Amino acid sequence: MVYLFLADGFEEIEAFAPVDILRRAGVQLATVGVGGRQIKGAHGIAVTADLLESDVSREKMEMVILPGGMPGTKNLERSPSVRGSLEYCARNGKYIAAICAAPSILGHMGLLKGQSAVCFPGYENELGANSVLHDPVCVSGKFVTARGAGVAVEFALQLAEILAGTEKSCNIRKNIQCI
């Protein structure tokens, strides 16, 4: 199971692109509301999360995805459930994906030590990564990071490749007319 955590103030496209692409790929993904099921994005889009934080099953966890946005990133970082899920993934060799400002959460937790990573410009010093790249999307070990909203589809397609295979990701890329 893939869990995508949503907190008030999340960047909508950074959440919805992975949800859409991964569900097209047949990946089992649930959105998780931090603080409740009704969550409002940074641009006022209200959504109902699939699950509450208390519904998350770490034993079934394959990957955790964190969208960026403000104050969404700060709200995610304050959640004991999010932090516990990230620690579980790191200890158990599960994938962790974060985009925009959200990789800073991984940096603050010390999870990116020895890794390469990317983030929204201005957050580089918060990553604590071995190297900070300027690529749109970076895969380093079990960590997938991306720069921001403009690369949300590329981020999602990379996650689809990891979870469902290259052929599935390429087919989705072709079907959605992504060049």
N, C-alpha and C positions, 0 to 999 in steps of 0.2 A: 504494500500500500504506500502511495505517495501522499504526503500531507503538505498542503500549501496553507500556511498560516496567514490570516488576514487580521489586521488591527486597524482601528480608526485612523484615517489619514494615509492609507496605503495608496501607491500609484497604480491606478486601475489597469492600464495596459500591461504593466509588468506582472500583474496577477492573471489577467484574463487571457493573455497570449499563451502562457504555459498551460492553463486549464484547458483551453480549446485544443491546442496542438496535441497535448498528451492524451486527451480523451479521444481525439481522432485516431491516435496511434493504438488505442485499446488499452492504455495504461489505467490501472485502478487508481484514481486520484480523488481525494476528498479535500474540500476547503474547510479550514478550522477557524472559527471565530474566536479571537482573543477578547475575553470579557463579555461574550454573548454571541448570539447567532446573527443579530442585526449589526452590520458593520457599514460604515460610511467611508468611501474613498476620499482621496485628497481633492477630487474635483466634484464632490457632492453626489456621486453615484452610490446609492444604497444597495447593499446585497444581503442576502440571507445565506450564511455559511451552512455547509452540509452538516458540520459537527460542532460541538462545543469542545473546549480544551480537555475536559474530563472524559471525552469519548475516544481520545487518541490511544491507540494500542501500540506501544513501542515494540512489542514482540513481532508485529506485522510490518513494521516500518522498513521501507526500502530507501526512501529519500525524503528529505525535508526541503521545501522551497520557501524562500523568503523574498517577497517583493519589497522594493524600496518605497520611497515617498516620505514626505514629512507631514505630520509627525508620526506616520505609520512605523517608520524604522525605530524611533525611540519607544513607541508603544510595544512593539515586538520585543525589544531588548529588555524591557521591564517585566516581561511575562516569565514566571518560573517554569511554566509548561514549555514555552519555546526554548528557553535555555536548557532545560532538562532533556528535551528532544534532541537538541544539537549535541549535547554531551553524550547522549546514548549513541547517536550516529557516529560520532568521532571515535568512541571506544569500541564500537562494533563493526567498523569498516563499511558503514552505510554512506550513501551519497548525501552531500549537503550542497544546495544551490542557493545563490543569493545574487541579487541584481541591484544596481544603482548605489544607494547609501547602505543597503542591508549588509554588504560584506564587512562593514565596520563592526557589526555585532560579532562576527567571527573573529575579527582582529582583537576586539576588546576581551574576548574569551581566551585568546592565545591559540586559537585553532589553526591559524594560517602560518604558524612558525614552520619554516622549511618548505613552504609552498610558494607558488607564483599565484598572483591574483590581479584582478582589475576591479575598478569601482567608478562611481561618478566622480568627475574631477573635483578635487578639493578634499576628498576623503582618503587619499593615498597614505598619509601619515598615521591613519588609524588602523591600517590593515595588519601591521606587524608581520608582513609576509617577507619571505626571502627575496623575492623580486616583485616589483609592481610593473605590470606591462601596460601597454596602451592598445591592445587588441580589443575588438568588440566583445568577445567571449573568451574566457580562459578555462581550460580544464587542467587541473593539477592534482594528481592523485584522485581522491574521492571528492574534491571540491570543484564546483563549477561556479564561476563568477562572471558577471557581465556589467557593462558600463552604464546602461540606463534605458529609458523608455524606447529610444530609437532603435535599439537592438533586441527588443523583447521577443520578436519572432525568431531571430537567429538563436537567441538563448533557448527558447522553447524547442526549436528544431534540434539543437545539440542535446537537450535533455531527452527528446524522443529517440535520438540515435543511441544514447546510453541505455535507455530503458527498453526500447522496442527493436533496436537494430538499425543499421545503415539503410537497408532497403526500404523499410517503413518510413524512415525520416525523409529519404529522397522522394518517395512517392507523395508524401504530404507536401513537401516543398513544391513539387510539380503541380499538384492539384490546387494549391492555393495561389499559384502563379508567382511564387517567390523566385526572383532571379538570383 
